[in-house]
Amino acid sequence: MIRIVLAEDQRMMLGALGSLLELEEDLEVVGLASNGAEAIELVRQHQPDICIMDIEMPVKSGLDAAEELKDESCKIIILTTFARTGYFERARSAGVSGYLLKDSPSEELAASIRIIMDGRRIYAPELIDLAYEEPNPLTDRERQVLSLMAEGLSTKEIAKELFLTSGTVRNYISVILDKLDVKNRIEAISFTRKKGWIK
């Protein structure tokens, strides 16, 4: 029997998914979570074979939870509506075994679970195309600056946080806006969030 923990913040979706998987003879849902923090707790408590998680959930996102569960024996499947390159990159870095889209048929999910239990990985074909299509053009340092901008820090505060001068931070911001082809900080944050390149 393959034991599963499900994490999804939309209760109706969570219940429906749980019921669908329970119809399969070899699958058993041992825990239902409505956010990433609960998912981590349930995985540690029940030691399931698989944890299926949405990405955008309150308290802790599915990707945050996946990163935290990286060293657990449980295999992680991300099940989401978001086919975003940045999310996919983060999921792969966290070592997830599957990244599937919610519009896939339910029997496909059950089949994917079995394939993943055999030690293989499954990614939605749309994501593979995306991964080759548009890499994140920002360097690690530029991403750091952008993340701090997204947290609402001023140029001065970013400089203090990263041990840089305000002039250097302004240069980074100018390069970021140029690379992303946007006019201001707000557009840069909005664009990179849409891409899933920052949280």
Backbone as CSV, one residue per row, in Angstrom:
resi,resn,N_x,N_y,N_z,CA_x,CA_y,CA_z,C_x,C_y,C_z
1,MET,0.841,-1.202,0.000,0.000,0.000,0.000,0.882,1.260,0.000
2,ILE,0.587,2.187,-0.895,1.338,3.446,-0.960,0.624,4.477,-0.082
3,ARG,1.335,4.959,0.942,0.714,5.881,1.899,1.011,7.326,1.497
4,ILE,-0.051,8.154,1.544,0.045,9.515,0.986,-0.435,10.580,1.970
5,VAL,0.286,11.699,2.010,-0.194,12.909,2.693,-0.508,13.926,1.601
6,LEU,-1.656,14.581,1.715,-2.084,15.593,0.741,-2.081,16.972,1.378
7,ALA,-1.568,17.965,0.672,-1.599,19.340,1.191,-2.159,20.273,0.122
8,GLU,-3.252,20.932,0.456,-3.962,21.810,-0.487,-4.807,22.762,0.341
9,ASP,-4.726,24.083,0.068,-5.455,25.023,0.926,-6.923,25.179,0.537
10,GLN,-7.320,24.718,-0.646,-8.748,24.768,-1.004,-9.405,23.479,-0.521
11,ARG,-10.236,23.617,0.514,-10.779,22.425,1.184,-11.545,21.488,0.257
12,MET,-12.311,22.072,-0.678,-13.098,21.228,-1.581,-12.174,20.382,-2.463
13,MET,-11.133,21.037,-2.957,-10.144,20.352,-3.795,-9.421,19.264,-2.992
14,LEU,-9.094,19.585,-1.743,-8.400,18.645,-0.862,-9.254,17.391,-0.649
15,GLY,-10.545,17.612,-0.333,-11.462,16.483,-0.107,-11.654,15.660,-1.369
16,ALA,-11.833,16.335,-2.503,-12.080,15.631,-3.775,-10.862,14.801,-4.172
17,LEU,-9.693,15.388,-4.020,-8.459,14.694,-4.384,-8.250,13.469,-3.496
18,GLY,-8.502,13.675,-2.196,-8.379,12.566,-1.244,-9.307,11.420,-1.607
19,SER,-10.569,11.738,-1.928,-11.563,10.715,-2.287,-11.162,9.982,-3.567
20,LEU,-10.686,10.730,-4.556,-10.273,10.112,-5.833,-9.129,9.123,-5.635
21,LEU,-8.137,9.533,-4.838,-6.981,8.654,-4.623,-7.364,7.419,-3.815
22,GLU,-8.298,7.594,-2.884,-8.754,6.459,-2.052,-9.456,5.385,-2.886
23,LEU,-9.963,5.753,-4.069,-10.632,4.781,-4.949,-9.636,3.774,-5.534
24,GLU,-8.366,4.154,-5.535,-7.329,3.257,-6.060,-6.983,2.219,-4.988
25,GLU,-6.955,0.954,-5.379,-6.755,-0.139,-4.407,-5.424,-0.082,-3.671
26,ASP,-4.386,0.430,-4.351,-3.049,0.403,-3.737,-2.642,1.730,-3.104
27,LEU,-3.591,2.702,-3.037,-3.254,4.014,-2.465,-4.070,4.272,-1.203
28,GLU,-3.415,4.847,-0.201,-4.118,5.173,1.055,-3.705,6.581,1.498
29,VAL,-4.703,7.457,1.699,-4.424,8.817,2.170,-4.381,8.790,3.694
30,VAL,-3.208,9.105,4.269,-3.048,9.005,5.726,-3.096,10.365,6.418
31,GLY,-3.118,11.456,5.628,-3.171,12.777,6.253,-3.547,13.856,5.257
32,LEU,-4.342,14.841,5.730,-4.751,15.972,4.901,-4.287,17.265,5.576
33,ALA,-3.586,18.102,4.819,-3.078,19.360,5.375,-3.594,20.533,4.545
34,SER,-3.804,21.686,5.196,-4.300,22.850,4.454,-3.210,23.911,4.236
35,ASN,-1.980,23.607,4.696,-0.850,24.506,4.414,0.462,23.727,4.534
36,GLY,1.553,24.373,4.126,2.850,23.705,4.108,3.362,23.291,5.476
37,ALA,3.068,24.102,6.502,3.537,23.774,7.859,2.860,22.492,8.363
38,GLU,1.537,22.391,8.117,0.803,21.160,8.512,1.339,19.954,7.744
39,ALA,1.660,20.164,6.468,2.183,19.058,5.636,3.475,18.509,6.244
40,ILE,4.375,19.404,6.653,5.653,18.983,7.256,5.384,18.154,8.511
41,GLU,4.464,18.662,9.335,4.095,17.989,10.592,3.550,16.582,10.325
42,LEU,2.619,16.491,9.351,1.995,15.195,9.027,2.994,14.205,8.431
43,VAL,3.919,14.718,7.604,4.936,13.835,7.010,5.812,13.257,8.122
44,ARG,6.202,14.107,9.071,7.069,13.617,10.165,6.315,12.678,11.099
45,GLN,5.024,12.922,11.240,4.193,12.095,12.131,3.859,10.731,11.502
46,HIS,3.450,10.732,10.228,2.963,9.491,9.590,3.994,8.761,8.739
47,GLN,5.119,9.435,8.433,6.145,8.830,7.573,5.542,8.214,6.299
48,PRO,4.811,9.005,5.504,4.200,8.449,4.288,5.245,8.187,3.195
49,ASP,4.813,7.501,2.150,5.715,7.263,1.008,5.782,8.502,0.120
50,ILE,4.625,9.189,0.016,4.486,10.320,-0.916,3.779,11.475,-0.209
51,CYS,4.210,12.699,-0.508,3.456,13.882,-0.070,3.150,14.691,-1.326
52,ILE,1.857,14.927,-1.588,1.428,15.703,-2.755,1.042,17.092,-2.266
53,MET,1.690,18.123,-2.835,1.462,19.483,-2.329,1.171,20.492,-3.423
54,ASP,0.275,21.406,-3.101,0.065,22.591,-3.930,1.247,23.530,-3.638
55,ILE,1.434,24.564,-4.477,2.526,25.515,-4.199,2.040,26.658,-3.328
56,GLU,1.032,27.379,-3.802,0.618,28.591,-3.101,-0.362,28.259,-1.980
57,MET,0.189,28.142,-0.767,-0.610,27.849,0.427,-0.212,28.822,1.525
58,PRO,-1.112,29.067,2.478,-0.750,29.967,3.581,0.281,29.345,4.527
59,VAL,0.776,30.132,5.453,1.765,29.767,6.486,3.108,29.384,5.861
60,LYS,3.127,28.310,5.056,4.333,27.890,4.334,3.893,27.406,2.963
61,SER,4.583,27.853,1.925,4.207,27.395,0.579,4.665,25.947,0.383
62,GLY,4.150,25.312,-0.664,4.548,23.942,-0.975,6.037,23.836,-1.268
63,LEU,6.609,24.881,-1.894,8.043,24.846,-2.200,8.887,24.991,-0.935
64,ASP,8.436,25.866,-0.010,9.139,25.999,1.284,9.121,24.657,2.019
65,ALA,7.947,24.019,2.018,7.797,22.726,2.702,8.667,21.663,2.029
66,ALA,8.678,21.661,0.696,9.493,20.679,-0.043,10.971,20.838,0.306
67,GLU,11.421,22.108,0.402,12.825,22.366,0.751,13.134,21.848,2.156
68,GLU,12.164,22.024,3.053,12.366,21.574,4.433,12.344,20.054,4.556
69,LEU,11.599,19.404,3.654,11.459,17.933,3.721,12.477,17.215,2.837
70,LYS,13.421,17.968,2.285,14.383,17.407,1.321,15.093,16.159,1.850
71,ASP,15.405,16.134,3.137,16.174,15.011,3.683,15.298,13.885,4.231
72,GLU,13.984,14.039,4.137,13.083,12.976,4.617,13.010,11.888,3.534
73,SER,12.577,10.681,3.933,12.507,9.591,2.948,11.277,9.714,2.040
74,CYS,10.332,10.569,2.440,9.085,10.766,1.689,9.369,11.453,0.345
75,LYS,8.755,10.952,-0.717,8.918,11.573,-2.046,7.876,12.684,-2.196
76,ILE,8.274,13.808,-2.772,7.376,14.965,-2.902,6.891,15.125,-4.339
77,ILE,5.580,15.319,-4.474,5.003,15.665,-5.774,4.357,17.033,-5.628
78,ILE,4.719,17.959,-6.497,4.062,19.268,-6.537,2.910,19.159,-7.530
79,LEU,1.722,19.526,-7.089,0.543,19.500,-7.960,-0.040,20.913,-7.942
80,THR,0.069,21.604,-9.059,-0.264,23.028,-9.050,-0.891,23.477,-10.359
81,THR,-1.447,24.698,-10.354,-1.958,25.275,-11.604,-0.861,26.110,-12.262
82,PHE,0.264,26.317,-11.544,1.283,27.251,-12.021,2.418,26.584,-12.787
83,ALA,2.434,26.801,-14.086,3.554,26.326,-14.915,4.532,27.483,-15.043
84,ARG,5.304,27.724,-13.994,6.256,28.841,-13.997,7.681,28.328,-13.879
85,THR,8.553,28.893,-14.699,9.941,28.438,-14.731,10.600,28.502,-13.354
86,GLY,10.427,29.640,-12.664,11.093,29.817,-11.366,10.630,28.791,-10.346
87,TYR,9.324,28.526,-10.328,8.778,27.517,-9.415,9.382,26.149,-9.735
88,PHE,9.436,25.854,-11.035,9.963,24.556,-11.474,11.431,24.412,-11.079
89,GLU,12.200,25.492,-11.263,13.630,25.473,-10.893,13.778,25.205,-9.396
90,ARG,12.969,25.916,-8.606,13.045,25.744,-7.144,12.645,24.337,-6.729
91,ALA,11.602,23.810,-7.392,11.126,22.460,-7.072,12.218,21.432,-7.385
92,ARG,12.871,21.607,-8.523,13.938,20.657,-8.885,15.110,20.742,-7.920
93,SER,15.443,21.972,-7.503,16.536,22.141,-6.522,16.183,21.477,-5.199
94,ALA,14.883,21.471,-4.869,14.449,20.855,-3.610,14.356,19.337,-3.746
95,GLY,14.630,18.834,-4.960,14.650,17.382,-5.165,13.283,16.732,-5.271
96,VAL,12.264,17.493,-5.698,10.935,16.873,-5.789,10.934,15.784,-6.857
97,SER,10.112,14.768,-6.641,10.054,13.630,-7.568,9.086,13.869,-8.711
98,GLY,8.145,14.807,-8.515,7.176,15.076,-9.568,6.688,16.511,-9.514
99,TYR,6.386,17.055,-10.668,5.796,18.397,-10.751,4.707,18.278,-11.800
100,LEU,3.448,18.227,-11.339,2.320,17.977,-12.238,1.331,19.133,-12.183
101,LEU,0.579,19.297,-13.246,-0.404,20.379,-13.301,-1.792,19.852,-12.972
102,LYS,-2.590,20.712,-12.302,-3.899,20.285,-11.807,-4.894,19.927,-12.905
103,ASP,-4.647,20.393,-14.125,-5.623,20.061,-15.159,-5.376,18.670,-15.776
104,SER,-4.411,17.923,-15.213,-4.200,16.547,-15.691,-5.338,15.663,-15.190
105,PRO,-5.707,14.599,-15.938,-6.752,13.683,-15.458,-6.301,12.951,-14.190
106,SER,-7.283,12.599,-13.317,-6.936,11.992,-12.015,-6.217,10.651,-12.166
107,GLU,-6.572,9.878,-13.210,-5.889,8.573,-13.383,-4.413,8.765,-13.714
108,GLU,-4.100,9.924,-14.315,-2.701,10.237,-14.620,-1.916,10.456,-13.327
109,LEU,-2.574,11.090,-12.338,-1.932,11.328,-11.042,-1.618,9.992,-10.369
110,ALA,-2.601,9.075,-10.357,-2.392,7.762,-9.736,-1.252,7.013,-10.434
111,ALA,-1.235,7.066,-11.761,-0.178,6.391,-12.523,1.186,7.017,-12.210
112,SER,1.209,8.358,-12.101,2.464,9.062,-11.788,2.990,8.660,-10.419
113,ILE,2.084,8.509,-9.456,2.479,8.104,-8.093,3.210,6.760,-8.152
114,ARG,2.650,5.825,-8.904,3.257,4.479,-8.996,4.629,4.539,-9.670
115,ILE,4.732,5.359,-10.724,6.016,5.488,-11.438,7.066,6.101,-10.510
116,ILE,6.662,7.108,-9.742,7.574,7.778,-8.808,8.010,6.816,-7.700
117,MET,7.100,5.954,-7.280,7.450,4.956,-6.260,8.491,3.970,-6.789
118,ASP,8.563,3.829,-8.108,9.580,2.962,-8.727,10.922,3.669,-8.864
119,GLY,10.994,4.912,-8.354,12.268,5.621,-8.344,12.488,6.572,-9.504
120,ARG,11.446,6.778,-10.320,11.609,7.719,-11.439,10.999,9.068,-11.095
121,ARG,11.325,10.082,-11.896,10.765,11.421,-11.699,9.810,11.729,-12.843
122,ILE,8.785,12.543,-12.548,7.836,12.923,-13.594,7.594,14.414,-13.543
123,TYR,7.799,15.080,-14.671,7.522,16.510,-14.780,6.540,16.735,-15.920
124,ALA,5.591,17.640,-15.713,4.617,17.966,-16.767,5.376,18.446,-18.001
125,PRO,4.998,17.953,-19.197,5.720,18.312,-20.424,5.811,19.826,-20.650
126,GLU,4.755,20.573,-20.268,4.762,22.038,-20.440,5.942,22.671,-19.724
127,LEU,6.331,22.079,-18.586,7.405,22.644,-17.774,8.764,22.415,-18.411
128,ILE,8.913,21.269,-19.024,10.183,20.967,-19.684,10.407,22.023,-20.778
129,ASP,9.345,22.314,-21.548,9.445,23.351,-22.601,9.828,24.694,-21.988
130,LEU,9.150,25.043,-20.878,9.401,26.326,-20.215,10.836,26.430,-19.714
131,ALA,11.329,25.335,-19.168,12.668,25.331,-18.573,13.728,25.695,-19.610
132,TYR,13.500,25.283,-20.862,14.477,25.587,-21.901,14.216,26.939,-22.557
133,GLU,13.000,27.434,-22.326,12.556,28.636,-23.020,13.174,29.925,-22.468
134,GLU,13.102,30.106,-21.160,13.452,31.426,-20.626,14.165,31.343,-19.290
135,PRO,15.495,31.321,-19.303,16.209,31.264,-18.028,16.155,32.610,-17.313
136,ASN,16.302,32.574,-16.005,16.351,33.800,-15.209,17.669,34.531,-15.542
137,PRO,17.586,35.767,-16.047,18.815,36.460,-16.478,19.622,37.061,-15.326
138,LEU,19.080,37.044,-14.110,19.742,37.732,-12.986,20.799,36.869,-12.321
139,THR,21.882,37.517,-11.889,22.923,36.818,-11.130,22.411,36.594,-9.696
140,ASP,23.135,35.794,-8.921,22.734,35.540,-7.523,22.642,36.841,-6.733
141,ARG,23.629,37.728,-6.911,23.646,38.987,-6.171,22.458,39.863,-6.575
142,GLU,22.158,39.898,-7.884,21.005,40.679,-8.357,19.700,40.126,-7.783
143,ARG,19.630,38.812,-7.686,18.428,38.185,-7.082,18.293,38.576,-5.619
144,GLN,19.437,38.608,-4.916,19.428,39.018,-3.497,18.878,40.435,-3.364
145,VAL,19.399,41.333,-4.204,18.963,42.739,-4.169,17.466,42.817,-4.454
146,LEU,17.027,42.083,-5.471,15.611,42.097,-5.857,14.717,41.548,-4.741
147,SER,15.152,40.461,-4.095,14.372,39.880,-2.994,14.208,40.868,-1.847
148,LEU,15.279,41.609,-1.547,15.209,42.608,-0.472,14.322,43.789,-0.885
149,MET,14.366,44.124,-2.178,13.464,45.165,-2.690,12.015,44.706,-2.500
150,ALA,11.772,43.435,-2.804,10.415,42.869,-2.690,9.938,42.857,-1.238
151,GLU,10.898,42.810,-0.300,10.538,42.851,1.130,10.283,44.284,1.593
152,GLY,10.472,45.247,0.668,10.166,46.641,1.002,11.337,47.435,1.539
153,LEU,12.562,46.892,1.434,13.730,47.613,1.953,14.134,48.743,1.000
154,SER,14.616,49.838,1.574,15.096,50.975,0.770,16.511,50.663,0.277
155,THR,17.006,51.491,-0.623,18.370,51.322,-1.155,19.384,51.296,-0.004
156,LYS,19.205,52.218,0.929,20.110,52.333,2.080,20.078,51.041,2.924
157,GLU,18.853,50.537,3.165,18.697,49.320,3.988,19.281,48.088,3.284
158,ILE,19.092,48.031,1.960,19.664,46.914,1.192,21.191,46.967,1.280
159,ALA,21.737,48.170,1.143,23.196,48.360,1.225,23.724,47.854,2.568
160,LYS,23.008,48.205,3.644,23.425,47.797,4.992,23.357,46.276,5.128
161,GLU,22.264,45.699,4.654,22.017,44.246,4.743,23.094,43.452,3.986
162,LEU,23.513,43.958,2.814,24.454,43.207,1.968,25.897,43.719,2.066
163,PHE,26.128,44.653,3.011,27.467,45.227,3.217,28.013,45.846,1.918
164,LEU,27.159,46.623,1.274,27.552,47.320,0.046,27.342,48.822,0.241
165,THR,27.845,49.630,-0.686,27.544,51.062,-0.617,26.200,51.294,-1.311
166,SER,25.545,52.404,-0.977,24.263,52.731,-1.608,24.429,52.880,-3.119
167,GLY,25.579,53.428,-3.546,25.857,53.601,-4.978,25.897,52.262,-5.705
168,THR,26.532,51.273,-5.071,26.615,49.934,-5.676,25.222,49.322,-5.800
169,VAL,24.394,49.493,-4.761,23.026,48.957,-4.800,22.234,49.631,-5.923
170,ARG,22.390,50.952,-6.038,21.686,51.672,-7.119,22.109,51.130,-8.490
171,ASN,23.409,50.817,-8.624,23.900,50.225,-9.884,23.240,48.871,-10.141
172,TYR,23.169,48.044,-9.089,22.514,46.731,-9.226,21.061,46.900,-9.674
173,ILE,20.360,47.842,-9.033,18.938,48.052,-9.358,18.793,48.487,-10.819
174,SER,19.686,49.352,-11.253,19.659,49.832,-12.638,19.868,48.660,-13.615
175,VAL,20.820,47.777,-13.298,21.098,46.606,-14.141,19.888,45.661,-14.147
176,ILE,19.272,45.466,-12.971,18.093,44.592,-12.861,16.965,45.108,-13.761
177,LEU,16.666,46.395,-13.662,15.586,46.985,-14.464,15.886,46.844,-15.956
178,ASP,17.155,47.024,-16.286,17.583,46.929,-17.679,17.418,45.491,-18.200
179,LYS,17.922,44.526,-17.416,17.848,43.113,-17.826,16.407,42.639,-17.982
180,LEU,15.531,43.102,-17.085,14.136,42.650,-17.114,13.284,43.483,-18.064
181,ASP,13.869,44.557,-18.577,13.174,45.461,-19.489,11.902,46.031,-18.842
182,VAL,12.069,46.540,-17.606,10.944,47.154,-16.881,11.350,48.578,-16.469
183,LYS,10.340,49.383,-16.088,10.602,50.807,-15.821,10.985,51.107,-14.374
184,ASN,10.465,50.319,-13.435,10.712,50.653,-12.031,10.729,49.405,-11.150
185,ARG,10.994,49.630,-9.855,11.087,48.523,-8.894,9.804,47.696,-8.840
186,ILE,8.659,48.387,-8.813,7.364,47.695,-8.679,7.149,46.730,-9.843
187,GLU,7.448,47.221,-11.055,7.306,46.356,-12.241,8.281,45.174,-12.170
188,ALA,9.494,45.424,-11.685,10.501,44.360,-11.578,10.033,43.272,-10.622
189,ILE,9.494,43.708,-9.468,9.019,42.751,-8.458,7.837,41.961,-9.004
190,SER,6.890,42.665,-9.609,5.689,42.025,-10.153,6.065,41.016,-11.254
191,PHE,6.955,41.412,-12.160,7.372,40.551,-13.278,8.059,39.286,-12.770
192,THR,9.000,39.441,-11.824,9.758,38.270,-11.363,8.911,37.365,-10.470
193,ARG,7.925,37.945,-9.770,7.001,37.099,-8.986,6.151,36.248,-9.925
194,LYS,5.680,36.873,-11.013,4.870,36.149,-11.997,5.645,34.975,-12.574
195,LYS,6.922,35.206,-12.793,7.787,34.151,-13.361,8.130,33.095,-12.303
196,GLY,7.882,33.441,-11.019,8.260,32.515,-9.943,9.742,32.595,-9.602
197,TRP,10.428,33.675,-10.064,11.864,33.805,-9.803,12.164,34.320,-8.404
198,ILE,11.208,35.003,-7.783,11.346,35.362,-6.361,10.066,34.974,-5.649
199,LYS,10.133,34.873,-4.314,8.956,34.468,-3.539,7.960,35.610,-3.479
